[in-house]
Amino acid sequence: MNFSSKLLENAVYEISQLPGIGKRTALRLALHLLKQPNGQVEQLANSLVRFRNEITYCKNCHNISDTEICEICASFNRDPSVICVVEDVRDVMAIENTGQYNGLYHVLGGRISPIDGIGPNELHIASLVKKAKEGTVKEIIFALSNTMEGDTTNFYIFKQLEGLDITISTIARGISVGDELEYTDEVTLGRSILHRIPFEVQ
């Protein structure tokens, strides 16, 4: 791709570093921004810089937040005795959009995947086990993607929780094997949360 401007080339390169954005799409976005008022472009740039510099993670559930404790954990309308374990913040958003869940969350930050160099110590598993041992949690729901890595993570956490007086369940398998949770439609995901089943070691 030949560019008549080094500034345009640099902008296209930086935009194309975003996931799912190719060079042609990046060029289209860069040219679109060029046509916008300066104030609008500056507002976009400032919001991205502020997001990167000021965003924090909830010290309780590891969800992204503007404050030390996220809105979900701070809400008096949530049931703190039920914790839904998810891989990342996109899964929290997906489940929240169903309107079918009223407990708290625990964001692992990924799933165990030795091939990618991700082991239990790279995830927020220890803090989940600590929470479970404090005695206030009655149920933990596994809501990880229905993949081999997701199942491996479920099994590892299950073994860490053995012996505790806690109900361990998993979302119902209305979700196809290999599917990512964030792409599941809200109706199916909502029903999976409502009709969760006991977690069983296969």
C-alpha positions in Angstrom: 0.0 0.0 0.0 1.5 3.3 -1.2 1.0 6.4 0.9 1.3 10.0 -0.2 1.9 11.1 3.4 4.1 9.7 6.1 1.7 11.0 8.7 -1.2 9.0 7.1 1.0 5.9 6.8 1.9 6.1 10.6 -1.8 6.6 11.5 -2.8 3.6 9.4 -0.1 1.5 10.9 -1.1 2.3 14.5 -4.8 1.7 13.9 -4.1 -1.6 12.1 -2.4 -2.8 15.3 -5.9 -3.1 16.9 -7.4 -6.7 16.8 -9.6 -7.3 13.8 -8.5 -4.2 12.0 -6.7 -4.7 8.6 -4.8 -2.1 6.6 -7.7 -1.2 4.4 -10.1 -0.7 7.3 -7.4 1.3 9.1 -7.0 3.5 6.1 -10.8 4.0 6.0 -10.9 5.0 9.7 -7.9 7.3 9.3 -9.5 9.1 6.4 -12.8 9.4 8.3 -11.0 11.0 11.3 -9.3 13.4 8.9 -12.7 14.7 7.9 -13.9 15.2 11.4 -13.6 18.5 13.4 -10.4 18.9 15.4 -12.3 18.9 18.7 -14.0 15.6 18.0 -10.7 13.9 17.1 -9.1 15.4 20.2 -12.0 14.1 22.4 -11.5 10.6 21.0 -7.7 10.7 21.6 -8.1 12.1 25.1 -10.7 9.5 26.1 -8.4 6.7 25.0 -5.4 8.2 26.9 -7.6 8.7 30.0 -9.0 5.2 29.7 -5.5 3.7 29.5 -4.0 5.8 32.3 -6.9 6.0 34.7 -8.7 2.6 34.4 -8.3 0.4 37.5 -9.4 -3.1 38.5 -11.8 -4.0 41.2 -9.8 -5.3 44.2 -12.6 -7.7 45.0 -13.5 -9.3 41.6 -10.9 -8.0 39.2 -13.4 -6.5 36.9 -12.4 -3.2 35.2 -13.6 -0.2 37.2 -13.4 3.5 37.7 -13.0 3.0 41.5 -11.3 0.6 43.9 -14.5 -1.4 44.2 -16.6 -1.8 41.1 -20.3 -0.9 40.9 -21.4 -4.6 40.9 -19.5 -5.5 44.1 -20.6 -2.3 45.8 -24.3 -2.8 45.1 -26.6 -3.8 48.0 -28.9 -5.4 45.5 -26.5 -8.2 44.6 -26.2 -11.6 46.4 -22.7 -11.8 47.8 -23.1 -15.5 48.5 -23.1 -16.5 44.8 -20.0 -15.9 42.7 -19.9 -16.4 38.9 -16.4 -17.2 37.6 -15.6 -15.8 34.2 -12.5 -15.5 32.0 -12.6 -11.7 31.3 -14.6 -8.5 31.5 -16.4 -9.2 28.2 -18.0 -12.2 29.8 -19.2 -10.1 32.8 -20.8 -7.7 30.2 -22.4 -10.6 28.3 -24.0 -12.1 31.4 -25.1 -8.7 32.8 -26.9 -8.1 29.5 -29.1 -11.2 30.1 -30.6 -9.6 33.2 -30.8 -13.1 34.7 -28.0 -13.1 37.3 -27.9 -11.2 40.6 -24.8 -12.5 42.3 -21.2 -11.3 42.2 -18.4 -12.1 39.7 -14.8 -13.2 39.8 -12.7 -12.4 36.7 -9.8 -14.8 36.2 -8.1 -12.8 33.5 -7.9 -15.8 31.1 -7.9 -19.6 31.3 -5.2 -22.2 31.8 -3.4 -22.8 28.5 0.0 -24.4 28.8 0.6 -24.1 25.1 0.3 -20.3 25.5 2.4 -20.3 28.7 -0.6 -19.5 30.9 -0.6 -21.5 34.2 -2.7 -21.1 37.3 -0.3 -18.6 38.8 -1.0 -16.2 35.9 -4.7 -16.1 36.7 -6.7 -14.8 39.7 -7.4 -18.2 41.1 -5.7 -17.8 44.5 -7.9 -14.9 45.4 -11.0 -16.9 44.4 -10.0 -19.8 46.7 -9.3 -17.3 49.5 -12.8 -15.8 49.1 -14.3 -19.3 49.2 -12.5 -20.2 52.4 -13.8 -17.1 54.2 -17.2 -18.9 54.6 -19.6 -16.3 53.2 -19.8 -17.9 49.7 -22.5 -20.6 49.2 -22.3 -21.2 45.5 -19.6 -20.8 42.8 -20.8 -20.9 39.2 -18.3 -21.8 36.5 -19.1 -19.7 33.4 -16.0 -20.3 31.3 -16.0 -20.9 27.6 -16.9 -24.5 26.6 -13.4 -25.3 25.3 -10.6 -27.7 26.4 -8.8 -24.8 28.1 -12.1 -23.7 29.8 -12.7 -27.2 31.1 -9.1 -27.6 32.3 -9.5 -24.3 34.3 -12.8 -25.5 35.7 -11.3 -28.8 36.9 -8.2 -27.1 38.4 -10.4 -24.7 40.4 -12.7 -27.5 41.4 -9.8 -29.4 42.9 -8.7 -26.3 44.8 -12.2 -26.0 46.3 -12.5 -29.7 47.4 -13.6 -30.1 50.9 -15.3 -26.8 51.2 -19.1 -26.6 52.0 -19.9 -24.8 48.7 -22.2 -25.7 45.9 -20.2 -25.7 42.6 -22.2 -25.5 39.5 -21.7 -24.7 35.8 -23.8 -23.0 33.3 -26.1 -25.3 31.4 -24.8 -26.6 28.1 -27.1 -24.7 25.8 -23.8 -23.3 24.6 -22.1 -25.3 21.9 -18.7 -26.9 22.5 -15.9 -24.6 21.5 -18.1 -21.5 21.7 -16.8 -18.3 23.3 -19.1 -16.9 25.9 -19.1 -13.4 24.7 -20.5 -14.4 21.3 -23.4 -16.4 22.7 -26.8 -14.8 22.3 -28.4 -13.3 25.4 -31.4 -15.6 25.5 -29.3 -18.8 25.4 -26.8 -17.4 27.9 -29.5 -16.2 30.2 -31.2 -19.6 30.2 -27.8 -21.3 30.8 -27.3 -19.1 34.0 -30.8 -19.8 35.2 -30.7 -23.6 34.6 -27.1 -24.1 35.8 -26.2 -27.7 36.8 -23.9 -29.2 39.4 -20.3 -29.3 38.2 -19.2 -32.9 37.7 -15.7 -34.2 37.0 -15.9 -36.1 33.8 
